[in-house]
Amino acid sequence: MHHLTNPAELPDVLATWGYLGIFAFVFVGNLGVPVPEETVLIAAGFLAGRGLLDLEAVYIVVVASAVAGDCCGFLIGRTGGQHLLERLAARFEFVRRRLERLRLFFDQHGSKAVFMARFITGARFLAGPMAGAAGMPFLRFLGWNVLGALIWCSLMVTIGYLVGDEIWRVVGFVHWGSRWIALGAVLIAVAIYLVRWWTNQTAPNSDAQA
């Protein structure tokens, strides 16, 4: 595949390789290869807006590649990939810090973390291996995985489809705003948890008063 040295080359690369190139970039990105997935998805949507790719086909390809990449990560985690992560964490400080944060994230949010990690750059590719190593049932993982891929991938592609010639300004904004998107997802999850906790606490009192 063409060696990517500048993100601005992405539309040309994807126009040359088509759907196969999109699938490959998104798939390996979900396995941890340092590929700018957001940029790839936005560029794919941009090409669809120019009529060089079919929009429906792009949606199908990006969701399928994201789900397939995460499922492979899950399989790696289930079959011993956790030991590799531990070795990398022992050798590289940045891997150790990221792994510790992700473990805490999974402990706090359970299986929903698979969905939420989709929106967090740097956590996305670790969600599958972490879920597999933690023994999460595959069908539960698959459900959250598919839901996250449908929303996140479709959103990025749609942005690229709509922005036209403003693509690189939007790419910069998306990368800058990704941490705020992640924070929003965490806050929503916390709010849902608190509402459920409050409901469970008040329900017995209501029954006792009745």
NUTOR-782426 format. One record per residue: x, y, z of N, C-alpha, C, O in turn; residue in one letter. Coordinates in steps of 0.2 Angstrom, whole numbers, plus 5000, padded with zeros to 4 digits. Example, Ala and Ser with C-alpha at 12.3 -4.5 7.8 and 13.67 -1.06 7.14 Angstrom:
2
(tiro (5066,4972,5039),(5062,4978,5039),(5066,4984,5039),(5071,4983,5042),'a')
(tiro (5064,4989,5035),(5068,4995,5036),(5064,5000,5039),(5067,5006,5040),'s')
END
This chain:
210
(tiro (5004,4994,5000),(5000,5000,5000),(5004,5006,5000),(5010,5006,5003),'m')
(tiro (5002,5011,4997),(5006,5018,4996),(5008,5020,5003),(5004,5020,5008),'h')
(tiro (5014,5022,5004),(5016,5025,5011),(5014,5032,5012),(5015,5036,5008),'h')
(tiro (5010,5032,5017),(5007,5039,5019),(5011,5043,5023),(5013,5041,5029),'l')
(tiro (5013,5049,5020),(5018,5053,5024),(5014,5059,5026),(5017,5063,5030),'t')
(tiro (5009,5061,5023),(5005,5067,5024),(4998,5066,5024),(4995,5063,5019),'n')
(tiro (4994,5067,5030),(4987,5066,5030),(4983,5069,5024),(4978,5066,5022),'p')
(tiro (4986,5074,5021),(4983,5078,5015),(4983,5073,5009),(4979,5074,5004),'a')
(tiro (4987,5068,5009),(4987,5063,5004),(4982,5058,5004),(4980,5054,4999),'e')
(tiro (4978,5058,5010),(4973,5052,5011),(4968,5052,5005),(4967,5046,5003),'l')
(tiro (4965,5057,5003),(4960,5057,4998),(4962,5054,4992),(4959,5050,4989),'p')
(tiro (4969,5055,4990),(4972,5053,4984),(4973,5045,4985),(4972,5041,4980),'d')
(tiro (4975,5043,4991),(4977,5036,4992),(4970,5032,4992),(4970,5027,4989),'v')
(tiro (4965,5035,4995),(4959,5031,4996),(4955,5031,4989),(4952,5026,4987),'l')
(tiro (4956,5036,4985),(4953,5036,4978),(4957,5031,4974),(4953,5028,4969),'a')
(tiro (4963,5030,4975),(4967,5025,4971),(4965,5017,4973),(4964,5013,4969),'t')
(tiro (4965,5016,4980),(4964,5010,4983),(4956,5008,4984),(4954,5002,4985),'w')
(tiro (4952,5013,4984),(4945,5012,4985),(4943,5009,4991),(4946,5011,4996),'g')
(tiro (4938,5005,4991),(4935,5002,4997),(4940,4997,5001),(4940,4997,5007),'y')
(tiro (4944,4994,4997),(4949,4990,5000),(4954,4994,5004),(4956,4992,5010),'l')
(tiro (4956,5000,5002),(4960,5004,5006),(4957,5006,5012),(4960,5007,5017),'g')
(tiro (4951,5008,5011),(4947,5011,5017),(4947,5005,5022),(4948,5006,5028),'i')
(tiro (4945,4999,5020),(4944,4993,5025),(4951,4992,5028),(4951,4991,5034),'f')
(tiro (4956,4992,5024),(4963,4990,5027),(4965,4995,5032),(4967,4994,5038),'a')
(tiro (4964,5002,5031),(4966,5007,5036),(4962,5007,5042),(4965,5007,5048),'f')
(tiro (4956,5006,5042),(4952,5006,5048),(4953,4999,5052),(4953,4999,5058),'v')
(tiro (4954,4994,5048),(4955,4987,5051),(4961,4987,5055),(4961,4986,5061),'f')
(tiro (4967,4989,5052),(4973,4989,5056),(4973,4995,5061),(4977,4994,5066),'v')
(tiro (4970,5000,5060),(4969,5005,5066),(4966,5002,5072),(4968,5004,5077),'g')
(tiro (4961,4998,5071),(4958,4995,5077),(4962,4990,5080),(4960,4987,5085),'n')
(tiro (4967,4988,5077),(4972,4983,5080),(4978,4986,5083),(4982,4983,5085),'l')
(tiro (4978,4993,5083),(4983,4997,5086),(4989,5000,5082),(4993,5003,5084),'g')
(tiro (4988,4999,5075),(4993,5002,5070),(4991,5009,5070),(4986,5011,5070),'v')
(tiro (4996,5014,5071),(4995,5021,5071),(4993,5024,5065),(4997,5027,5061),'p')
(tiro (4986,5023,5064),(4983,5026,5058),(4978,5031,5060),(4974,5030,5065),'v')
(tiro (4978,5037,5057),(4973,5042,5059),(4966,5040,5057),(4964,5042,5051),'p')
(tiro (4962,5036,5060),(4956,5033,5058),(4951,5039,5057),(4947,5038,5052),'e')
(tiro (4951,5044,5061),(4946,5049,5060),(4947,5052,5053),(4942,5054,5050),'e')
(tiro (4953,5053,5052),(4955,5057,5045),(4953,5052,5039),(4950,5054,5034),'t')
(tiro (4954,5046,5040),(4952,5041,5035),(4945,5041,5034),(4943,5041,5028),'v')
(tiro (4941,5041,5039),(4934,5040,5038),(4931,5047,5035),(4927,5047,5031),'l')
(tiro (4934,5053,5038),(4931,5059,5035),(4933,5060,5028),(4929,5062,5023),'i')
(tiro (4939,5057,5026),(4941,5058,5019),(4937,5053,5014),(4936,5055,5009),'a')
(tiro (4935,5047,5017),(4931,5043,5013),(4924,5046,5012),(4921,5046,5006),'a')
(tiro (4921,5049,5017),(4915,5053,5016),(4916,5059,5011),(4911,5060,5007),'g')
(tiro (4922,5062,5011),(4923,5067,5007),(4923,5065,4999),(4920,5068,4995),'f')
(tiro (4926,5059,4998),(4926,5056,4992),(4919,5054,4989),(4918,5055,4983),'l')
(tiro (4915,5052,4994),(4908,5050,4992),(4904,5056,4990),(4900,5056,4986),'a')
(tiro (4906,5062,4994),(4902,5068,4992),(4904,5071,4985),(4900,5074,4982),'g')
(tiro (4910,5069,4983),(4913,5071,4976),(4910,5066,4971),(4912,5067,4965),'r')
(tiro (4907,5061,4973),(4905,5056,4968),(4910,5050,4966),(4908,5047,4962),'g')
(tiro (4915,5050,4970),(4921,5045,4968),(4920,5039,4971),(4922,5034,4969),'l')
(tiro (4916,5039,4977),(4914,5032,4980),(4906,5033,4981),(4903,5038,4982),'l')
(tiro (4903,5027,4982),(4896,5026,4984),(4896,5027,4991),(4899,5023,4995),'d')
(tiro (4891,5032,4994),(4891,5033,5001),(4888,5027,5005),(4891,5026,5010),'l')
(tiro (4883,5023,5002),(4881,5018,5006),(4886,5012,5006),(4887,5009,5012),'e')
(tiro (4890,5011,5001),(4895,5006,5001),(4901,5008,5006),(4903,5004,5010),'a')
(tiro (4902,5015,5007),(4907,5017,5012),(4905,5016,5019),(4908,5014,5023),'v')
(tiro (4898,5017,5020),(4896,5016,5027),(4896,5008,5029),(4899,5007,5034),'y')
(tiro (4895,5004,5024),(4895,4997,5025),(4902,4995,5026),(4904,4991,5031),'i')
(tiro (4907,4997,5022),(4914,4995,5023),(4917,4998,5029),(4921,4994,5033),'v')
(tiro (4916,5004,5031),(4919,5007,5037),(4917,5003,5044),(4920,5002,5048),'v')
(tiro (4910,5002,5044),(4907,4998,5050),(4910,4991,5050),(4912,4989,5055),'v')
(tiro (4910,4988,5044),(4912,4981,5044),(4920,4980,5046),(4921,4976,5050),'a')
(tiro (4924,4985,5044),(4931,4985,5045),(4932,4986,5053),(4937,4983,5056),'s')
(tiro (4928,4991,5055),(4929,4993,5062),(4927,4987,5067),(4931,4986,5072),'a')
(tiro (4922,4984,5065),(4919,4978,5069),(4924,4972,5069),(4926,4969,5074),'v')
(tiro (4926,4971,5063),(4931,4965,5062),(4938,4967,5065),(4940,4962,5068),'a')
(tiro (4940,4973,5065),(4946,4974,5069),(4946,4973,5076),(4950,4971,5079),'g')
(tiro (4940,4976,5079),(4939,4975,5086),(4938,4968,5088),(4940,4966,5093),'d')
(tiro (4935,4964,5084),(4934,4957,5085),(4940,4953,5085),(4941,4949,5089),'c')
(tiro (4945,4955,5081),(4951,4952,5081),(4955,4954,5087),(4959,4949,5090),'c')
(tiro (4955,4960,5089),(4958,4962,5096),(4955,4958,5101),(4959,4956,5106),'g')
(tiro (4948,4957,5101),(4945,4953,5107),(4948,4946,5107),(4949,4943,5112),'f')
(tiro (4949,4943,5101),(4952,4936,5100),(4959,4936,5103),(4961,4931,5106),'l')
(tiro (4963,4941,5101),(4970,4942,5104),(4970,4942,5111),(4974,4938,5115),'i')
(tiro (4965,4946,5114),(4965,4946,5122),(4963,4940,5125),(4965,4938,5130),'g')
(tiro (4958,4936,5122),(4955,4930,5124),(4961,4924,5124),(4961,4920,5128),'r')
(tiro (4965,4925,5119),(4970,4919,5118),(4977,4921,5120),(4982,4918,5118),'t')
(tiro (4978,4926,5125),(4984,4927,5128),(4987,4933,5126),(4993,4935,5128),'g')
(tiro (4984,4938,5123),(4987,4944,5121),(4988,4949,5127),(4992,4953,5127),'g')
(tiro (4984,4947,5133),(4985,4951,5139),(4992,4951,5141),(4995,4956,5144),'q')
(tiro (4996,4945,5140),(5003,4944,5142),(5007,4949,5138),(5012,4952,5141),'h')
(tiro (5005,4950,5132),(5009,4954,5127),(5008,4961,5130),(5013,4965,5130),'l')
(tiro (5002,4963,5131),(5001,4970,5134),(5005,4971,5140),(5008,4977,5141),'l')
(tiro (5005,4966,5145),(5009,4967,5151),(5016,4968,5150),(5020,4972,5153),'e')
(tiro (5019,4964,5145),(5026,4965,5143),(5028,4972,5140),(5033,4975,5142),'r')
(tiro (5023,4974,5136),(5024,4981,5133),(5023,4986,5139),(5027,4991,5138),'l')
(tiro (5019,4985,5143),(5018,4990,5149),(5024,4990,5153),(5026,4996,5156),'a')
(tiro (5027,4985,5154),(5033,4984,5158),(5039,4988,5155),(5044,4990,5158),'a')
(tiro (5039,4988,5148),(5044,4991,5145),(5044,4998,5143),(5048,5002,5143),'r')
(tiro (5037,5000,5142),(5036,5007,5139),(5031,5010,5144),(5026,5008,5146),'f')
(tiro (5033,5016,5147),(5030,5020,5152),(5023,5022,5149),(5018,5022,5153),'e')
(tiro (5023,5024,5143),(5017,5027,5140),(5011,5022,5139),(5005,5023,5140),'f')
(tiro (5014,5015,5138),(5009,5010,5137),(5006,5008,5144),(5000,5007,5145),'v')
(tiro (5011,5008,5149),(5008,5006,5156),(5003,5011,5158),(4998,5009,5161),'r')
(tiro (5004,5018,5157),(4999,5023,5160),(4993,5022,5156),(4987,5023,5159),'r')
(tiro (4993,5021,5149),(4987,5020,5146),(4983,5014,5148),(4977,5014,5148),'r')
(tiro (4987,5008,5149),(4984,5002,5151),(4980,5003,5158),(4975,5000,5159),'l')
(tiro (4984,5006,5162),(4981,5007,5169),(4974,5012,5168),(4969,5010,5172),'e')
(tiro (4974,5017,5164),(4968,5021,5164),(4963,5017,5161),(4957,5018,5163),'r')
(tiro (4964,5013,5156),(4959,5009,5152),(4956,5004,5157),(4950,5002,5157),'l')
(tiro (4960,5001,5161),(4958,4996,5166),(4953,4999,5171),(4948,4996,5172),'r')
(tiro (4955,5005,5173),(4950,5009,5178),(4944,5010,5174),(4938,5010,5177),'l')
(tiro (4944,5012,5168),(4939,5014,5164),(4934,5008,5163),(4928,5009,5164),'f')
(tiro (4937,5002,5162),(4933,4996,5161),(4930,4994,5168),(4924,4992,5168),'f')
(tiro (4934,4995,5173),(4931,4993,5180),(4925,4998,5182),(4920,4995,5185),'d')
(tiro (4925,5004,5180),(4920,5009,5181),(4914,5008,5177),(4908,5009,5179),'q')
(tiro (4915,5006,5171),(4909,5006,5166),(4907,4999,5163),(4902,4998,5160),'h')
(tiro (4911,4994,5165),(4909,4987,5163),(4909,4986,5155),(4913,4989,5152),'g')
(tiro (4904,4983,5153),(4904,4981,5146),(4902,4987,5142),(4904,4987,5136),'s')
(tiro (4899,4992,5145),(4898,4999,5141),(4904,5002,5139),(4904,5006,5134),'k')
(tiro (4910,5000,5142),(4916,5003,5140),(4918,5002,5133),(4922,5006,5130),'a')
(tiro (4916,4996,5131),(4918,4994,5124),(4915,4999,5119),(4918,5002,5114),'v')
(tiro (4908,5001,5120),(4905,5007,5116),(4908,5013,5117),(4910,5017,5112),'f')
(tiro (4910,5015,5123),(4912,5022,5125),(4920,5023,5122),(4921,5028,5120),'m')
(tiro (4924,5017,5122),(4930,5018,5120),(4931,5019,5113),(4936,5022,5110),'a')
(tiro (4926,5018,5109),(4926,5019,5102),(4927,5027,5100),(4929,5029,5095),'r')
(tiro (4925,5031,5105),(4925,5038,5104),(4931,5041,5107),(4932,5047,5107),'f')
(tiro (4936,5037,5110),(4942,5040,5113),(4948,5037,5109),(4950,5031,5109),'i')
(tiro (4951,5042,5106),(4958,5041,5103),(4963,5038,5108),(4964,5041,5113),'t')
(tiro (4966,5032,5106),(4971,5029,5110),(4968,5024,5115),(4972,5019,5117),'g')
(tiro (4961,5024,5116),(4958,5018,5120),(4955,5014,5115),(4953,5008,5117),'a')
(tiro (4953,5016,5109),(4949,5012,5104),(4952,5005,5103),(4948,5000,5103),'r')
(tiro (4958,5005,5101),(4961,4998,5099),(4963,4994,5105),(4963,4988,5104),'f')
(tiro (4962,4996,5111),(4963,4992,5117),(4957,4989,5120),(4957,4985,5124),'l')
(tiro (4951,4992,5118),(4945,4989,5120),(4944,4982,5119),(4942,4978,5123),'a')
(tiro (4945,4980,5113),(4944,4973,5111),(4949,4968,5115),(4946,4963,5118),'g')
(tiro (4956,4969,5115),(4960,4965,5119),(4958,4965,5127),(4958,4960,5130),'p')
(tiro (4956,4971,5129),(4954,4971,5136),(4948,4967,5138),(4948,4964,5143),'m')
(tiro (4943,4968,5133),(4937,4964,5134),(4938,4957,5134),(4935,4953,5138),'a')
(tiro (4942,4955,5129),(4944,4947,5128),(4947,4945,5134),(4946,4939,5137),'g')
(tiro (4952,4949,5137),(4956,4946,5143),(4952,4946,5149),(4953,4942,5153),'a')
(tiro (4947,4951,5149),(4943,4951,5155),(4938,4945,5155),(4934,4945,5160),'a')
(tiro (4937,4942,5150),(4932,4936,5150),(4925,4938,5148),(4920,4935,5149),'g')
(tiro (4924,4944,5145),(4918,4947,5143),(4915,4942,5138),(4918,4940,5133),'m')
(tiro (4908,4940,5139),(4905,4935,5134),(4905,4939,5127),(4904,4945,5126),'p')
(tiro (4907,4935,5122),(4908,4937,5115),(4902,4941,5112),(4902,4946,5109),'f')
(tiro (4896,4938,5113),(4890,4941,5111),(4888,4948,5114),(4886,4953,5110),'l')
(tiro (4890,4949,5120),(4889,4955,5123),(4894,4960,5121),(4892,4966,5119),'r')
(tiro (4900,4958,5120),(4905,4962,5117),(4903,4964,5110),(4904,4970,5108),'f')
(tiro (4901,4959,5106),(4899,4961,5099),(4894,4966,5098),(4894,4970,5094),'l')
(tiro (4889,4966,5103),(4883,4970,5103),(4886,4977,5104),(4884,4982,5100),'g')
(tiro (4890,4979,5109),(4892,4985,5111),(4897,4987,5105),(4897,4993,5103),'w')
(tiro (4901,4983,5103),(4906,4984,5097),(4902,4987,5091),(4904,4992,5088),'n')
(tiro (4897,4983,5089),(4893,4985,5083),(4890,4992,5084),(4890,4996,5079),'v')
(tiro (4887,4993,5090),(4883,4999,5091),(4888,5005,5091),(4887,5010,5088),'l')
(tiro (4894,5004,5094),(4899,5010,5094),(4901,5011,5087),(4902,5017,5085),'g')
(tiro (4903,5006,5083),(4905,5007,5076),(4900,5010,5072),(4901,5014,5068),'a')
(tiro (4894,5008,5072),(4888,5011,5068),(4888,5019,5070),(4887,5023,5065),'l')
(tiro (4888,5021,5076),(4887,5028,5077),(4893,5032,5076),(4893,5037,5072),'i')
(tiro (4899,5029,5078),(4905,5033,5077),(4908,5034,5070),(4909,5039,5067),'w')
(tiro (4908,5028,5066),(4910,5028,5059),(4905,5032,5055),(4907,5035,5051),'c')
(tiro (4898,5031,5056),(4894,5034,5052),(4894,5042,5053),(4893,5046,5048),'s')
(tiro (4895,5044,5059),(4896,5051,5061),(4902,5054,5057),(4901,5059,5054),'l')
(tiro (4908,5051,5057),(4914,5053,5054),(4913,5053,5047),(4915,5058,5043),'m')
(tiro (4910,5048,5044),(4909,5048,5036),(4904,5054,5034),(4905,5057,5029),'v')
(tiro (4899,5054,5038),(4894,5060,5036),(4897,5067,5037),(4895,5071,5033),'t')
(tiro (4901,5068,5042),(4905,5074,5042),(4909,5075,5036),(4909,5081,5033),'i')
(tiro (4913,5070,5034),(4917,5071,5028),(4912,5072,5022),(4914,5076,5017),'g')
(tiro (4907,5069,5021),(4902,5070,5016),(4899,5077,5015),(4898,5079,5009),'y')
(tiro (4898,5080,5021),(4895,5086,5021),(4900,5092,5020),(4898,5098,5018),'l')
(tiro (4906,5091,5023),(4910,5097,5023),(4913,5100,5017),(4915,5106,5016),'v')
(tiro (4914,5096,5012),(4917,5098,5005),(4924,5100,5006),(4928,5097,5009),'g')
(tiro (4925,5106,5003),(4932,5109,5003),(4935,5111,5010),(4941,5112,5011),'d')
(tiro (4931,5111,5015),(4933,5112,5022),(4936,5106,5026),(4936,5107,5032),'e')
(tiro (4937,5101,5022),(4939,5095,5025),(4944,5095,5030),(4944,5092,5036),'i')
(tiro (4950,5098,5029),(4956,5098,5033),(4954,5103,5039),(4957,5101,5045),'w')
(tiro (4951,5108,5039),(4949,5112,5044),(4944,5108,5049),(4945,5108,5055),'r')
(tiro (4940,5104,5046),(4936,5100,5050),(4940,5094,5054),(4938,5092,5059),'v')
(tiro (4944,5091,5050),(4949,5086,5053),(4952,5088,5059),(4952,5085,5064),'v')
(tiro (4955,5095,5059),(4958,5097,5064),(4954,5098,5070),(4955,5097,5076),'g')
(tiro (4948,5101,5069),(4943,5102,5074),(4941,5095,5077),(4940,5095,5083),'f')
(tiro (4940,5090,5073),(4938,5083,5076),(4943,5081,5080),(4942,5078,5086),'v')
(tiro (4950,5081,5078),(4955,5079,5083),(4955,5083,5089),(4956,5080,5095),'h')
(tiro (4954,5089,5089),(4954,5094,5095),(4948,5092,5099),(4949,5092,5105),'w')
(tiro (4943,5090,5096),(4937,5089,5100),(4936,5082,5102),(4931,5081,5106),'g')
(tiro (4940,5078,5100),(4939,5071,5102),(4939,5070,5110),(4935,5066,5112),'s')
(tiro (4943,5073,5113),(4943,5073,5121),(4937,5075,5124),(4935,5073,5129),'r')
(tiro (4934,5080,5121),(4928,5083,5124),(4922,5078,5122),(4917,5077,5126),'w')
(tiro (4922,5075,5116),(4917,5070,5115),(4918,5064,5120),(4913,5062,5122),'i')
(tiro (4924,5062,5121),(4925,5057,5126),(4922,5059,5133),(4919,5055,5136),'a')
(tiro (4924,5065,5135),(4922,5067,5142),(4914,5067,5142),(4911,5065,5147),'l')
(tiro (4911,5069,5136),(4904,5070,5136),(4901,5063,5137),(4896,5062,5140),'g')
(tiro (4904,5058,5133),(4901,5051,5134),(4902,5048,5141),(4897,5045,5143),'a')
(tiro (4907,5050,5144),(4908,5048,5151),(4903,5051,5156),(4900,5048,5160),'v')
(tiro (4902,5057,5155),(4897,5061,5159),(4890,5058,5158),(4886,5058,5163),'l')
(tiro (4888,5056,5152),(4882,5054,5150),(4881,5047,5154),(4876,5045,5157),'i')
(tiro (4886,5043,5154),(4886,5036,5157),(4885,5037,5164),(4882,5033,5168),'a')
(tiro (4889,5042,5167),(4888,5043,5174),(4881,5045,5176),(4879,5043,5181),'v')
(tiro (4879,5050,5172),(4872,5052,5174),(4867,5047,5173),(4862,5046,5178),'a')
(tiro (4867,5042,5168),(4863,5036,5168),(4864,5032,5174),(4859,5030,5177),'i')
(tiro (4870,5031,5176),(4871,5027,5182),(4868,5030,5189),(4865,5026,5193),'y')
(tiro (4869,5036,5189),(4866,5040,5195),(4858,5040,5195),(4855,5039,5200),'l')
(tiro (4855,5040,5189),(4848,5040,5189),(4846,5033,5191),(4841,5033,5194),'v')
(tiro (4849,5028,5188),(4847,5021,5190),(4848,5020,5198),(4844,5017,5201),'r')
(tiro (4853,5022,5200),(4855,5021,5207),(4849,5025,5212),(4847,5022,5216),'w')
(tiro (4848,5031,5210),(4843,5035,5213),(4836,5031,5213),(4832,5031,5218),'w')
(tiro (4834,5029,5207),(4828,5025,5206),(4828,5019,5210),(4822,5018,5214),'t')
(tiro (4833,5015,5211),(4833,5009,5215),(4833,5011,5222),(4830,5007,5226),'n')
(tiro (4836,5017,5224),(4835,5019,5231),(4828,5021,5233),(4826,5020,5239),'q')
(tiro (4825,5024,5229),(4819,5027,5231),(4813,5022,5230),(4808,5023,5233),'t')
(tiro (4814,5017,5226),(4808,5013,5225),(4806,5009,5231),(4800,5009,5232),'a')
(tiro (4811,5006,5235),(4808,5003,5241),(4805,5008,5246),(4800,5006,5249),'p')
(tiro (4807,5014,5246),(4804,5019,5251),(4797,5020,5248),(4792,5020,5253),'n')
(tiro (4796,5021,5242),(4789,5022,5239),(4784,5016,5241),(4778,5017,5243),'s')
(tiro (4787,5010,5240),(4783,5004,5242),(4781,5003,5249),(4776,5001,5251),'d')
(tiro (4786,5005,5253),(4785,5005,5260),(4779,5010,5263),(4775,5009,5267),'a')
(tiro (4779,5016,5259),(4775,5021,5261),(4768,5019,5259),(4763,5020,5262),'q')
(tiro (4767,5015,5253),(4761,5013,5251),(4758,5008,5255),(4753,5005,5254),'a')
END
